[in-house]
Structures are given as structure tokens and as C-alpha cells.
Amino acid sequence: MNNFGIEILSPQGLVFKGEIRSASFPTANGIITVLPGHEGLVTNLKHGEIILESSDGVKKITIAGGFAEITNKNINVIAEFAANSDETNKHKIEQAVKLAKEMKEKRKNFVDMSVIETELKKSVAELKSGIGLKRKGM
């Protein structure tokens, strides 16, 4: 089976770069799966998981929005937040959600609400991903 390249970037830095067989993305219209030779496409991504299949197995990356540029040879993803799902820490995620909710409730003048909402979405996506991993026994 043919492989193609993918690079996933977020404000935190490079999250993943490598060769894969397929990639599935959460979009506003549902999950799309990309295989080698896919038609060119630029799409918005919603929060959820990117699932990458390679010769090494399946890798899951939690994202909180962004977009993907797909060509017939590679994929470039820019995410508002991205982290390896298997590296998520439930306690840290719960703390981040709690802090984001507290800051949102206070609505201080100097706080940019879009930043708070993005942090909240990121934390919820990570938490859901972490819970899903524990249920599946991973």
C-alpha cells in the first residue's frame, strides 16, 4: 500500500510528522478518511481526534479545531491545539477545564474570551479522548 506524508502543527509546536497509510479527520460535515492519491482539499476541522494509520500501527491525535490542506502526496494540518491522545493526563485536563470555566465566569476585562473558549474546547477534547482510551482498555 502506498504511503504519504503528514505534518501536524499547533501553537505548541510540531505534534507529528511522518509517513502514513491513511488519516481520518473530524470535520463539520463528519469524519473524512484520506488515502494516497486523494483529490486536493482544504477543510475546517472541529474538535476531536485525528486517527493516523501507518505501518507502525494506529496513532490518535486530539485536536481542538483547525484546518487541513490535503494534496495527492501529503497533508498539512494546522490545529488550534493538538496533542498525542496517549499522552493526555486526565488530572491536568480536568484542572485546565476548571480554570477555563472559572476565568470565563469572572469575565474580567483584560481576558480575551476567545482564548478562554479555545482553551476550554481543547481541554474538553482532551478529556473526552482520555476517557475513551480508558474505556477501550488502552
C-alpha positions as semicolon CSV with decimal commas, in nm:
position;residue;x (nm);y (nm);z (nm)
1;M;0,000;0,000;0,000
2;N;0,127;0,349;-0,083
3;N;0,216;0,592;0,193
4;F;0,205;0,969;0,203
5;G;0,341;1,237;0,432
6;I;0,160;1,429;0,704
7;E;0,263;1,715;0,929
8;I;0,050;1,833;1,223
9;L;0,133;2,171;1,375
10;S;-0,019;2,363;1,665
11;P;0,082;2,671;1,864
12;Q;0,261;2,425;2,095
13;G;0,486;2,316;1,805
14;L;0,523;2,015;1,578
15;V;0,295;1,737;1,704
16;F;0,351;1,474;1,438
17;K;0,545;1,434;1,114
18;G;0,575;1,109;0,925
19;E;0,459;0,867;0,661
20;I;0,110;0,716;0,691
21;R;-0,127;0,488;0,502
22;S;-0,446;0,676;0,588
23;A;-0,577;0,960;0,803
24;S;-0,925;1,030;0,939
25;F;-1,028;1,383;1,038
26;P;-1,322;1,532;1,232
27;T;-1,492;1,795;1,014
28;A;-1,815;1,992;1,044
29;N;-1,972;1,751;0,794
30;G;-1,849;1,436;0,968
31;I;-1,539;1,220;0,962
32;I;-1,339;1,208;0,639
33;T;-1,074;0,949;0,564
34;V;-0,787;1,032;0,332
35;L;-0,594;0,770;0,136
36;P;-0,296;0,813;-0,101
37;G;-0,392;0,993;-0,422
38;H;-0,680;1,185;-0,260
39;E;-0,808;1,488;-0,450
40;G;-0,685;1,826;-0,330
41;L;-0,894;1,969;-0,049
42;V;-0,880;2,231;0,223
43;T;-1,122;2,170;0,510
44;N;-1,200;2,309;0,852
45;L;-1,151;2,069;1,140
46;K;-1,360;2,055;1,454
47;H;-1,251;1,926;1,794
48;G;-1,199;1,554;1,814
49;E;-0,934;1,304;1,712
50;I;-0,722;1,263;1,403
51;I;-0,661;0,892;1,351
52;L;-0,344;0,802;1,162
53;E;-0,271;0,454;1,031
54;S;0,088;0,365;0,947
55;S;0,300;0,052;0,924
56;D;0,372;0,102;1,298
57;G;0,002;0,087;1,390
58;V;-0,265;0,343;1,474
59;K;-0,188;0,680;1,633
60;K;-0,451;0,919;1,768
61;I;-0,404;1,294;1,798
62;T;-0,656;1,504;1,989
63;I;-0,727;1,843;1,831
64;A;-0,939;2,144;1,916
65;G;-1,024;2,288;1,576
66;G;-0,806;2,400;1,287
67;F;-0,780;2,314;0,920
68;A;-0,623;2,055;0,692
69;E;-0,470;2,102;0,347
70;I;-0,481;1,774;0,157
71;T;-0,296;1,708;-0,168
72;N;-0,245;1,381;-0,353
73;K;0,102;1,346;-0,193
74;N;0,077;1,494;0,158
75;I;-0,135;1,654;0,429
76;N;-0,063;1,968;0,631
77;V;-0,268;2,027;0,946
78;I;-0,275;2,347;1,148
79;A;-0,464;2,294;1,474
80;E;-0,567;2,540;1,744
81;F;-0,443;2,272;1,985
82;A;-0,308;1,923;1,925
83;A;-0,164;1,653;2,149
84;N;-0,100;1,282;2,127
85;S;-0,407;1,114;2,275
86;D;-0,199;0,851;2,450
87;E;-0,006;1,125;2,634
88;T;-0,306;1,303;2,780
89;N;-0,320;1,335;3,157
90;K;-0,674;1,332;3,294
91;H;-0,587;1,528;3,609
92;K;-0,416;1,809;3,413
93;I;-0,706;1,822;3,170
94;E;-0,961;1,849;3,450
95;Q;-0,759;2,131;3,608
96;A;-0,742;2,317;3,276
97;V;-1,118;2,281;3,225
98;K;-1,184;2,407;3,577
99;L;-0,953;2,707;3,532
100;A;-1,103;2,794;3,193
101;K;-1,457;2,779;3,333
102;E;-1,359;2,997;3,631
103;M;-1,198;3,256;3,406
104;K;-1,496;3,256;3,173
105;E;-1,735;3,309;3,466
106;K;-1,535;3,602;3,601
107;R;-1,532;3,775;3,260
108;K;-1,252;4,010;3,356
109;N;-1,197;4,299;3,115
110;F;-0,836;4,204;3,035
111;V;-0,921;3,844;2,949
112;D;-0,973;3,767;2,579
113;M;-1,279;3,541;2,580
114;S;-1,187;3,373;2,251
115;V;-0,865;3,248;2,412
116;I;-1,059;3,113;2,710
117;E;-1,314;2,940;2,486
118;T;-1,035;2,781;2,280
119;E;-0,867;2,655;2,598
120;L;-1,198;2,515;2,719
121;K;-1,261;2,335;2,388
122;K;-0,908;2,196;2,394
123;S;-0,945;2,067;2,748
124;V;-1,283;1,908;2,682
125;A;-1,147;1,737;2,368
126;E;-0,851;1,601;2,564
127;L;-1,074;1,484;2,846
128;K;-1,309;1,303;2,610
129;S;-1,013;1,143;2,437
130;G;-0,863;1,029;2,767
131;I;-1,192;0,881;2,883
132;G;-1,233;0,696;2,552
133;L;-0,889;0,543;2,587
134;K;-0,962;0,412;2,935
135;R;-1,293;0,260;2,823
136;K;-1,123;0,077;2,537
137;G;-0,861;-0,058;2,772
138;M;-0,571;0,121;2,603
